[in-house]
Amino acid sequence: MSESQHRRTVILTGASRGIGHATVQRFSDEGRRIITCSREGIPDHCRADPNWTHHIPTDLSDKGDVEAFVKKANEILGDEPVHALVNNAAVSPKAAFKERLGCLNGDLDRWREVFELNFFTPLTLCRGFARALGRGSRQGNGASIVNITSIAGHAIHPFAGSAYSTSKAALSALTRELCVEFAQLGVRVNAVAPGEIETEMIGEEYEPLIARIPMQRMGKAQEVAACVFQLSNSDFSYVTGTEVFVTGGQHLY
């Protein structure tokens, strides 16, 4: 039996920065074998991580690239299982002059691009790795999918835009549907909905939102990563179809 067969394997999208990168680091700290993809390469200091075994450069907004990633990752896996799939990659574009991409402005082709990456890509990956996840579930400790949604999918957000918000609302609904269908494979499906998290995407314009957060601060990417890890852990073996808000209480308003 190879060394990789002794370890639990995680596939994660959007791994190069922010929440995705923090989540990779958390899984690596826990000794997981990690296969990732993103449009960008991984930071140089991560290339020496023995747990981060494969990074496949992929444009997840391109259907052909997504299919190629699934094929390549499954070739790497062979008959080995996947124990967790984390659908993290997403895009939140702006219209001209950095306006929200809303219902009345912006090209509809931009809307389609948002839904392609934020909704259809996670669906494609869930389908593409269903067999490998099923193999993971039969190992005894189970397998899971975690979709990264957003607080913006549940309430009007001043900066997120209608295209992003509705795509994340759709991903929340997809999580529930996947939960029912993937239960037949023994695979749990949950979602994590971050609020205002300190990443490269956050600018000064977000500072006034802190007043509406009961904990009076923004969250850290590592706090989201911790939640993703726990939902993927066998300790949560009876939790499925759930969306966990990592918002400091902001979602209550």
C-alpha positions as CSV (number, residue, x, y, z in Angstrom):
1,M,0.0,0.0,0.0
2,S,1.4,3.4,-1.0
3,E,2.0,6.2,1.5
4,S,-0.9,8.3,-0.1
5,Q,-3.3,5.4,0.6
6,H,-2.6,5.8,4.3
7,R,-3.6,9.5,4.3
8,R,-6.9,11.2,3.8
9,T,-7.0,13.1,0.5
10,V,-8.5,16.5,0.0
11,I,-9.3,18.3,-3.3
12,L,-9.7,22.1,-3.0
13,T,-10.2,24.9,-5.6
14,G,-9.0,28.4,-5.4
15,A,-6.0,27.5,-3.3
16,S,-3.5,30.3,-4.1
17,R,-4.7,32.9,-1.6
18,G,-7.3,34.0,1.0
19,I,-9.7,31.5,2.4
20,G,-8.6,28.8,0.0
21,H,-4.9,29.1,1.0
22,A,-5.7,29.2,4.7
23,T,-7.8,26.0,4.3
24,V,-5.0,24.2,2.5
25,Q,-2.6,25.1,5.3
26,R,-5.1,23.8,7.9
27,F,-5.6,20.5,6.1
28,S,-1.8,20.2,5.7
29,D,-1.2,20.9,9.4
30,E,-3.6,17.9,10.1
31,G,-1.5,15.7,7.8
32,R,-3.9,15.5,4.9
33,R,-2.8,14.8,1.3
34,I,-3.9,17.8,-0.8
35,I,-4.6,18.2,-4.5
36,T,-5.5,21.8,-5.5
37,C,-6.2,24.0,-8.5
38,S,-6.4,27.7,-9.2
39,R,-5.8,30.1,-12.0
40,E,-2.6,31.3,-10.3
41,G,0.4,29.2,-9.1
42,I,0.9,28.5,-5.5
43,P,3.3,30.6,-3.4
44,D,6.9,29.5,-3.6
45,H,7.1,28.8,0.2
46,C,4.3,26.2,-0.3
47,R,6.1,24.1,-2.9
48,A,8.2,22.4,-0.2
49,D,5.0,21.3,1.7
50,P,5.2,17.4,1.5
51,N,1.4,17.2,2.0
52,W,0.5,19.5,-0.9
53,T,1.3,16.9,-3.4
54,H,-0.3,18.3,-6.6
55,H,-1.3,21.7,-7.9
56,I,-2.9,21.8,-11.3
57,P,-3.2,25.3,-12.9
58,T,-6.8,25.6,-14.0
59,D,-9.1,28.3,-15.2
60,L,-12.3,27.2,-13.5
61,S,-14.4,29.6,-15.4
62,D,-13.6,27.6,-18.6
63,K,-15.7,24.4,-18.9
64,G,-12.9,22.7,-20.9
65,D,-10.4,23.5,-18.2
66,V,-12.7,22.2,-15.5
67,E,-13.2,18.9,-17.3
68,A,-9.4,18.6,-17.9
69,F,-8.8,19.2,-14.1
70,V,-11.3,16.5,-13.2
71,K,-9.6,14.1,-15.6
72,K,-6.1,14.9,-14.5
73,A,-7.0,14.7,-10.8
74,N,-8.7,11.3,-11.3
75,E,-5.7,10.0,-13.1
76,I,-3.5,11.1,-10.1
77,L,-5.9,9.3,-7.8
78,G,-6.2,6.1,-9.7
79,D,-8.3,3.8,-7.5
80,E,-7.5,5.8,-4.4
81,P,-10.3,7.6,-2.5
82,V,-11.1,11.3,-1.9
83,H,-12.2,12.1,1.6
84,A,-13.1,15.8,1.1
85,L,-13.9,18.2,-1.8
86,V,-13.9,21.9,-1.0
87,N,-15.5,24.1,-3.6
88,N,-13.9,27.5,-2.7
89,A,-13.1,29.2,-6.0
90,A,-15.4,32.1,-6.9
91,V,-15.5,35.5,-8.6
92,S,-17.3,38.7,-7.7
93,P,-16.8,41.1,-10.7
94,K,-17.7,44.7,-10.8
95,A,-19.4,46.8,-13.5
96,A,-17.9,49.9,-14.9
97,F,-16.5,52.4,-12.4
98,K,-16.4,49.6,-9.8
99,E,-20.2,49.5,-9.4
100,R,-22.0,46.4,-8.1
101,L,-22.8,44.1,-11.0
102,G,-26.6,44.4,-10.5
103,C,-29.8,43.5,-12.2
104,L,-30.0,46.7,-14.3
105,N,-26.4,47.3,-15.1
106,G,-23.6,45.2,-16.6
107,D,-23.5,42.8,-19.5
108,L,-25.5,39.6,-19.1
109,D,-22.5,37.7,-20.3
110,R,-20.7,38.8,-17.1
111,W,-23.6,37.3,-15.2
112,R,-23.2,34.0,-17.0
113,E,-19.4,34.0,-16.2
114,V,-20.2,34.5,-12.5
115,F,-22.7,31.6,-12.5
116,E,-20.3,29.4,-14.5
117,L,-17.6,29.6,-11.9
118,N,-19.6,30.1,-8.7
119,F,-22.4,27.5,-9.4
120,F,-21.8,25.2,-12.4
121,T,-18.1,24.5,-11.6
122,P,-18.9,23.2,-8.1
123,L,-21.7,21.0,-9.6
124,T,-19.3,19.7,-12.3
125,L,-16.7,18.9,-9.7
126,C,-19.1,17.1,-7.4
127,R,-20.2,14.9,-10.3
128,G,-16.6,14.4,-11.5
129,F,-15.3,13.2,-8.1
130,A,-18.5,11.4,-7.0
131,R,-16.9,7.9,-7.4
132,A,-13.7,8.9,-5.6
133,L,-15.8,10.4,-2.8
134,G,-17.9,7.2,-2.7
135,R,-14.7,5.2,-2.2
136,G,-13.7,7.5,0.6
137,S,-17.0,7.0,2.4
138,R,-16.5,3.2,2.3
139,Q,-13.2,3.4,4.2
140,G,-15.1,3.8,7.5
141,N,-14.4,7.5,8.3
142,G,-16.7,8.9,5.6
143,A,-16.3,11.6,2.9
144,S,-17.7,15.0,2.6
145,I,-18.2,18.0,0.3
146,V,-18.0,21.6,1.6
147,N,-19.2,24.4,-0.5
148,I,-18.0,28.0,0.3
149,T,-21.1,30.1,0.0
150,S,-21.5,33.7,1.4
151,I,-23.5,35.9,3.7
152,A,-24.3,37.8,0.5
153,G,-26.4,34.8,-0.6
154,H,-28.9,35.5,2.3
155,A,-29.1,39.3,2.5
156,I,-28.5,42.4,0.4
157,H,-24.8,43.3,0.5
158,P,-23.6,46.8,-0.3
159,F,-20.5,45.6,-2.3
160,A,-21.1,42.0,-3.5
161,G,-23.5,42.7,-6.4
162,S,-26.6,40.9,-7.5
163,A,-24.8,38.4,-9.8
164,Y,-22.5,37.2,-7.0
165,S,-25.2,37.2,-4.4
166,T,-27.7,35.2,-6.4
167,S,-25.0,32.7,-7.6
168,K,-24.1,32.1,-3.9
169,A,-27.8,31.7,-3.0
170,A,-28.0,29.1,-5.8
171,L,-25.0,27.3,-4.3
172,S,-26.7,27.2,-1.0
173,A,-29.7,25.6,-2.6
174,L,-27.5,23.2,-4.5
175,T,-25.9,22.1,-1.2
176,R,-29.2,20.9,0.1
177,E,-30.0,19.0,-3.2
178,L,-26.5,17.5,-3.2
179,C,-27.0,16.4,0.4
180,V,-29.9,14.3,-0.4
181,E,-28.5,12.7,-3.6
182,F,-24.9,12.1,-2.3
183,A,-26.3,10.5,0.9
184,Q,-26.8,7.4,-1.3
185,L,-23.0,7.3,-1.7
186,G,-22.4,7.9,2.0
187,V,-21.1,11.4,1.3
188,R,-22.0,14.3,3.5
189,V,-22.5,17.8,1.9
190,N,-22.4,21.0,3.8
191,A,-21.7,24.7,3.2
192,V,-19.8,27.5,5.0
193,A,-21.0,31.0,4.6
194,P,-18.3,33.6,5.4
195,G,-19.1,37.2,6.3
196,E,-16.5,40.0,6.2
197,I,-13.1,38.2,6.2
198,E,-9.7,39.8,6.1
199,T,-8.4,38.8,2.7
200,E,-6.9,40.6,-0.3
201,M,-10.4,41.3,-1.6
202,I,-11.3,43.5,1.3
203,G,-10.7,47.3,0.9
204,E,-11.1,50.3,3.1
205,E,-14.8,50.6,1.9
206,Y,-15.6,47.6,4.1
207,E,-14.6,49.2,7.4
208,P,-18.0,50.8,8.0
209,L,-19.6,47.3,8.0
210,I,-17.8,46.4,11.2
211,A,-20.4,48.4,13.1
212,R,-23.0,45.9,12.0
213,I,-21.0,42.9,13.3
214,P,-21.8,41.9,16.9
215,M,-18.2,40.8,17.5
216,Q,-17.0,44.2,16.2
217,R,-14.3,42.9,14.0
218,M,-13.7,41.1,10.7
219,G,-13.0,37.4,10.6
220,K,-9.8,35.7,9.7
221,A,-9.3,33.3,6.9
222,Q,-8.0,30.8,9.4
223,E,-11.3,30.9,11.2
224,V,-13.2,29.9,8.1
225,A,-10.6,27.2,7.4
226,A,-11.2,25.8,10.9
227,C,-14.9,25.5,10.2
228,V,-14.3,23.8,6.8
229,F,-11.9,21.3,8.4
230,Q,-14.4,20.4,11.2
231,L,-17.2,19.8,8.7
232,S,-14.9,17.5,6.8
233,N,-13.9,15.7,10.0
234,S,-15.4,12.3,11.1
235,D,-16.4,13.9,14.4
236,F,-19.2,15.6,12.3
237,S,-20.3,12.3,10.7
238,Y,-24.1,13.0,11.3
239,V,-24.0,16.6,10.0
240,T,-25.2,17.1,6.4
241,G,-27.3,19.6,4.5
242,T,-26.2,22.3,6.9
243,E,-24.9,25.8,6.2
244,V,-22.6,27.3,8.9
245,F,-22.4,31.1,9.1
246,V,-18.9,32.3,9.9
247,T,-19.9,35.9,10.3
248,G,-19.3,37.1,13.8
249,G,-23.1,37.3,14.0
250,Q,-23.5,39.7,11.1
251,H,-26.0,37.4,9.4
252,L,-28.5,38.1,12.1
253,Y,-29.1,41.6,10.9
